[in-house]
């Protein structure tokens, strides 16, 4: 697993052995960031269910000015810290207000609530929960109703290509679905009212 483009291009990242956590494949990550394009520059990026941290690190490499990772697994948190260190990035695990790279070591819902209390908001929110654990609807619903979305922000959900991700009960329908092999990304946009 490596960083695809930007100032950290080619850096090799550590990954998990086995299949306990499924990192976003390099090719899929490349496809996603080709869609995002230059909108990533000077943006704030929230990586939920961050796993290895590869997606958030890719965002930083391509010009995001801020990345916050939320991950509850202690082994994944260690891996995110190791991967940011490999890339020469200074990640902090406290004081989210004064850091541009930050790791919240919690479950996603309490982590989002913390960000709301701190009045943090993001241009891009990426989520890649375990595919078949029923987490998409509650997490997307919370994001959509929360204050962590900036005007014109994007929410991107990675999911299995065999599944469609539409949540009409909360008025959420993707404006684009991009497929890369077995991985799909559903892109939602919170437009200025």
Secondary structure, DSSP 4 states (H G I P E B T S, - for coil): -B--SSTTTT-B----SSSSS-PPPHHHHHHHHHHHGGGGTT-EEEEES-TTSHHHHHHHHTT-SEEEEE---HHHHHHHHHHHHHTT---BSS-GGG-SEEEE-S-HHHHHHHHHHTT--EEEEEE---TTSS-HHHHHHHHHHSS-EEEEEEEEEEEETTS---BGGGTB--SEEEEETTEEEEEEEE---
